[in-house]
Amino acid sequence: MKAGVKAKERVKELLQKAFVLRTLWASAAGRGRETRYYVLIEVDGKSLAEILVSEGFGAGQRCRSHSAER
């Protein structure tokens, strides 16, 4: 089974539980003036991205962002 398919199945499994969505925004890097919106997903108090990275399904990347709730 390919890694993308395994990751998709793992996400479906994790999102069967209750989860929290947090909306953030950040300025686009480079010349872009557009604001980018991001959604962070937490499952059992842990970042979905961090769970997937820790299980070998990706690599982490940091960015500075602001809550869209402002």
DSSP file (Angstrom, degrees, kcal/mol; ACC not computed):
  #  RESIDUE AA STRUCTURE BP1 BP2  ACC     N-H-->O    O-->H-N    N-H-->O    O-->H-N    TCO  KAPPA ALPHA  PHI   PSI    X-CA   Y-CA   Z-CA
    1    1 A M              0   0    0      0, 0.0     2,-0.1     0, 0.0     0, 0.0   0.000 360.0 360.0 360.0 137.0    0.0    0.0    0.0
    2    2 A K     >  -     0   0    0      1,-0.1     4,-2.2     4,-0.0     3,-0.3  -0.354 360.0-116.5 -73.1 153.3    1.3    3.5   -0.9
    3    3 A A  H  > S+     0   0    0      1,-0.2     4,-2.8     2,-0.2     5,-0.2   0.867 113.0  55.2 -58.6 -40.4    2.2    5.9    1.9
    4    4 A G  H  > S+     0   0    0      1,-0.2     4,-2.2     2,-0.2    -1,-0.2   0.883 108.9  47.4 -62.0 -38.9   -0.5    8.4    0.8
    5    5 A V  H  > S+     0   0    0     -3,-0.3     4,-2.3     2,-0.2    -1,-0.2   0.905 112.4  49.6 -68.6 -42.2   -3.2    5.8    1.0
    6    6 A K  H  X S+     0   0    0     -4,-2.2     4,-2.2     2,-0.2    -2,-0.2   0.915 111.5  49.3 -62.0 -42.7   -1.9    4.7    4.5
    7    7 A A  H  X S+     0   0    0     -4,-2.8     4,-2.5     2,-0.2    -2,-0.2   0.917 110.0  51.2 -63.3 -43.3   -1.9    8.3    5.7
    8    8 A K  H  X S+     0   0    0     -4,-2.2     4,-2.3     1,-0.2    -1,-0.2   0.916 111.0  47.9 -59.9 -44.3   -5.4    8.9    4.4
    9    9 A E  H  X S+     0   0    0     -4,-2.3     4,-2.1     1,-0.2    -1,-0.2   0.884 110.9  51.5 -64.8 -38.2   -6.7    5.8    6.2
   10   10 A R  H  X S+     0   0    0     -4,-2.2     4,-2.7     2,-0.2    -2,-0.2   0.909 109.6  49.7 -65.8 -41.4   -4.9    6.9    9.4
   11   11 A V  H  X S+     0   0    0     -4,-2.5     4,-2.6     2,-0.2    -2,-0.2   0.928 110.0  50.7 -63.2 -44.6   -6.5   10.3    9.2
   12   12 A K  H  < S+     0   0    0     -4,-2.3    -1,-0.2     1,-0.2    -2,-0.2   0.901 112.0  48.6 -58.3 -40.8   -9.9    8.8    8.7
   13   13 A E  H >< S+     0   0    0     -4,-2.1     3,-1.3     1,-0.2     4,-0.3   0.936 112.7  46.4 -64.3 -47.7   -9.3    6.6   11.7
   14   14 A L  H >< S+     0   0    0     -4,-2.7     3,-1.3     1,-0.3    -2,-0.2   0.863 107.8  56.8 -64.6 -36.8   -8.2    9.4   13.9
   15   15 A L  T 3< S+     0   0    0     -4,-2.6    -1,-0.3     1,-0.3    -2,-0.2   0.388  83.6  82.2 -82.4   6.3  -11.1   11.7   12.9
   16   16 A Q  T <  S+     0   0    0     -3,-1.3    -1,-0.3    -4,-0.2    -2,-0.2   0.737  88.1  68.4 -73.4 -23.3  -13.6    9.1   14.1
   17   17 A K  S <  S-     0   0    0     -3,-1.3     2,-0.1    -4,-0.3    -3,-0.0  -0.382 109.4 -78.2 -84.8 169.7  -13.0   10.6   17.6
   18   18 A A        -     0   0    0     -2,-0.1    26,-0.6    25,-0.0     2,-0.3  -0.444  58.4-177.1 -64.2 143.2  -14.0   14.1   18.6
   19   19 A F  E     -A   43   0A   0     24,-0.2     2,-0.4    -4,-0.1    24,-0.2  -0.950  21.7-130.9-143.3 163.2  -11.6   16.7   17.3
   20   20 A V  E     -A   42   0A   0     22,-2.3    22,-2.6    -2,-0.3     2,-0.4  -0.940  12.4-153.4-118.4 136.5  -11.1   20.5   17.5
   21   21 A L  E     -A   41   0A   0     -2,-0.4     2,-0.5    20,-0.2    20,-0.2  -0.927   8.4-169.2-107.9 133.1  -10.5   22.8   14.5
   22   22 A R  E     -A   40   0A   0     18,-2.6    18,-3.2    -2,-0.4     2,-0.5  -0.990  11.2-148.2-122.1 125.6   -8.5   26.0   15.1
   23   23 A T  E     +A   39   0A   0     -2,-0.5    45,-2.0    16,-0.2    46,-0.4  -0.808  22.8 172.1 -97.0 130.5   -8.5   28.6   12.3
   24   24 A L  E     -AB  38  67A   0     14,-2.8    14,-3.1    -2,-0.5     2,-0.3  -0.882  16.9-150.7-130.2 161.2   -5.3   30.8   11.9
   25   25 A W  E     +AB  37  66A   0     41,-3.5    41,-3.4    -2,-0.3     2,-0.3  -0.971  14.1 174.2-133.5 153.6   -4.1   33.3    9.3
   26   26 A A  E     -A   36   0A   0     10,-2.3    10,-3.4    -2,-0.3     2,-0.1  -0.985  37.6 -97.3-151.5 152.4   -0.6   34.3    8.2
   27   27 A S  E     -A   35   0A   0     -2,-0.3     8,-0.2     8,-0.2     2,-0.1  -0.467  48.1-105.4 -69.3 143.5    0.9   36.6    5.5
   28   28 A A        -     0   0    0      6,-1.7    -1,-0.1    -2,-0.1     2,-0.1  -0.452  37.4-114.7 -68.6 141.9    1.9   34.8    2.4
   29   29 A A  S >  S+     0   0    0     -2,-0.1     3,-0.8     2,-0.1     2,-0.2  -0.350  78.2  11.5 -73.2 158.5    5.7   34.4    2.1
   30   30 A G  T 3  S-     0   0    0      1,-0.2    -2,-0.0    -2,-0.1     0, 0.0  -0.491 127.3 -22.5  78.8-142.9    7.6   36.1   -0.7
   31   31 A R  T 3  S+     0   0    0     -2,-0.2    -1,-0.2     2,-0.0    -2,-0.1   0.629 101.0 114.0 -82.8 -14.9    5.9   38.8   -2.9
   32   32 A G    <   -     0   0    0     -3,-0.8    -4,-0.1     1,-0.1     0, 0.0  -0.287  44.5-169.4 -62.5 139.9    2.4   37.7   -2.2
   33   33 A R        +     0   0    0     -6,-0.1    -1,-0.1     2,-0.1     2,-0.1   0.396  52.0 112.4-106.1  -1.0    0.2   40.1   -0.3
   34   34 A E        -     0   0    0     -7,-0.1    -6,-1.7     1,-0.1     2,-0.4  -0.439  68.2-124.5 -74.3 145.3   -2.6   37.7    0.2
   35   35 A T  E     -A   27   0A   0     -8,-0.2     2,-0.4    -2,-0.1    -8,-0.2  -0.732  23.2-144.8 -86.0 138.1   -3.4   36.4    3.7
   36   36 A R  E     -A   26   0A   0    -10,-3.4   -10,-2.3    -2,-0.4     2,-0.4  -0.862   5.8-147.2-105.4 139.9   -3.4   32.6    4.0
   37   37 A Y  E     -A   25   0A   0     -2,-0.4     2,-0.3   -12,-0.2   -12,-0.2  -0.871  15.5-171.6-107.3 139.2   -5.8   30.8    6.2
   38   38 A Y  E     -A   24   0A   0    -14,-3.1   -14,-2.8    -2,-0.4     2,-0.5  -0.908  14.0-147.8-126.9 152.7   -4.8   27.6    8.0
   39   39 A V  E     -A   23   0A   0     -2,-0.3     2,-0.5   -16,-0.2   -16,-0.2  -0.991   9.2-159.8-122.0 125.9   -6.7   25.1   10.0
   40   40 A L  E     -A   22   0A   0    -18,-3.2   -18,-2.6    -2,-0.5     2,-0.5  -0.891  10.3-154.4-102.1 133.2   -5.0   23.2   12.8
   41   41 A I  E     -A   21   0A   0     -2,-0.5     7,-3.4   -20,-0.2     2,-0.4  -0.920   6.6-165.4-113.4 130.8   -6.7   20.0   13.9
   42   42 A E  E     -AC  20  47A   0    -22,-2.6   -22,-2.3    -2,-0.5     2,-0.4  -0.954   4.6-172.9-117.2 134.1   -6.4   18.5   17.4
   43   43 A V  E >  S-AC  19  46A   0      3,-3.0     3,-1.8    -2,-0.4   -24,-0.2  -0.994  79.7 -11.0-124.1 124.0   -7.3   14.9   18.3
   44   44 A D  T 3  S-     0   0    0    -26,-0.6    -1,-0.1    -2,-0.4     3,-0.1   0.857 130.9 -55.7  54.2  36.9   -7.2   14.0   22.0
   45   45 A G  T 3  S+     0   0    0      1,-0.2     2,-0.4    -3,-0.0    -1,-0.3   0.544 118.3 109.4  76.5   6.6   -5.4   17.3   22.7
   46   46 A K  E <  S-C   43   0A   0     -3,-1.8    -3,-3.0     3,-0.0    -1,-0.2  -0.901  76.8-104.1-117.9 146.0   -2.6   16.5   20.2
   47   47 A S  E  >  -C   42   0A   0     -2,-0.4     4,-2.3    -5,-0.2    -5,-0.3  -0.461  20.1-142.0 -65.5 130.2   -2.0   18.1   16.8
   48   48 A L  H  > S+     0   0    0     -7,-3.4     4,-2.5     1,-0.2     5,-0.2   0.905 103.9  53.0 -58.8 -41.3   -3.1   15.9   13.9
   49   49 A A  H  > S+     0   0    0     -8,-0.4     4,-2.6     1,-0.2    -1,-0.2   0.924 108.9  48.1 -60.6 -45.2    0.0   17.0   12.0
   50   50 A E  H  > S+     0   0    0      2,-0.2     4,-2.6     1,-0.2    -1,-0.2   0.875 110.5  52.2 -65.3 -36.6    2.3   16.1   14.9
   51   51 A I  H  X S+     0   0    0     -4,-2.3     4,-1.4     2,-0.2    -2,-0.2   0.953 112.2  45.3 -61.6 -48.7    0.7   12.7   15.2
   52   52 A L  H  <>S+     0   0    0     -4,-2.5     5,-3.0     1,-0.2     6,-0.4   0.892 113.7  48.8 -64.5 -40.2    1.1   12.0   11.5
   53   53 A V  H ><5S+     0   0    0     -4,-2.6     3,-1.8     4,-0.2     5,-0.3   0.924 109.5  52.3 -64.4 -43.4    4.8   13.2   11.5
   54   54 A S  H 3<5S+     0   0    0     -4,-2.6    -1,-0.2     1,-0.3    -2,-0.2   0.772 108.7  51.7 -65.0 -24.2    5.6   11.1   14.6
   55   55 A E  T 3<5S-     0   0    0     -4,-1.4    -1,-0.3    -5,-0.2    -2,-0.2   0.336 123.9-104.4 -93.6   6.6    4.1    8.1   12.7
   56   56 A G  T < 5S+     0   0    0     -3,-1.8    -3,-0.2     2,-0.2    -2,-0.1   0.649  86.6 120.7  85.9  15.9    6.3    8.7    9.7
   57   57 A F  S   <S-     0   0    0     -5,-3.0     2,-0.3    -6,-0.2    -4,-0.2   0.379  78.8 -18.6 -94.5   5.2    3.6   10.2    7.4
   58   58 A G        -     0   0    0     -6,-0.4     2,-0.4    -5,-0.3    -2,-0.2  -0.988  65.2 -92.9 178.1-176.0    5.3   13.6    6.8
   59   59 A A        -     0   0    0     -2,-0.3     2,-0.1    -3,-0.1    -6,-0.0  -0.958  38.6-117.9-124.4 143.2    7.8   16.2    7.8
   60   60 A G        -     0   0    0     -2,-0.4     2,-0.3   -10,-0.1   -10,-0.0  -0.418  25.0-174.1 -81.5 154.9    7.0   19.2   10.0
   61   61 A Q        -     0   0    0     -2,-0.1     2,-0.3     2,-0.0    -2,-0.0  -0.979  14.1-142.1-146.7 135.3    7.3   22.9    9.1
   62   62 A R        +     0   0    0     -2,-0.3     2,-0.3     2,-0.0    -2,-0.0  -0.722  21.1 172.2 -99.2 147.8    6.8   25.9   11.3
   63   63 A C        -     0   0    0     -2,-0.3     2,-0.5     2,-0.0    -2,-0.0  -0.984  33.6-115.8-147.0 155.3    5.2   29.2   10.4
   64   64 A R        +     0   0    0     -2,-0.3     2,-0.3   -37,-0.1   -37,-0.2  -0.800  46.8 162.1 -91.5 130.7    4.2   32.3   12.3
   65   65 A S        -     0   0    0     -2,-0.5     2,-0.3   -39,-0.1   -39,-0.2  -0.901  30.0-135.3-144.1 170.4    0.4   32.8   12.3
   66   66 A H  E     -B   25   0A   0    -41,-3.4   -41,-3.5    -2,-0.3     2,-0.1  -0.950  34.6 -97.8-129.7 148.2   -2.3   34.7   14.1
   67   67 A S  E >   -B   24   0A   0     -2,-0.3     3,-1.1   -43,-0.2   -43,-0.3  -0.429  21.6-143.4 -65.1 136.3   -5.7   33.5   15.3
   68   68 A A  T 3  S+     0   0    0    -45,-2.0    -1,-0.2     1,-0.2   -44,-0.1   0.556  92.2  79.9 -75.4  -7.6   -8.5   34.3   12.9
   69   69 A E  T 3         0   0    0    -46,-0.4    -1,-0.2     1,-0.2   -45,-0.1   0.552 360.0 360.0 -77.3  -6.6  -10.8   34.9   15.9
   70   70 A R    <         0   0    0     -3,-1.1    -1,-0.2     0, 0.0    -2,-0.1   0.508 360.0 360.0 -65.8 360.0   -9.2   38.4   16.4
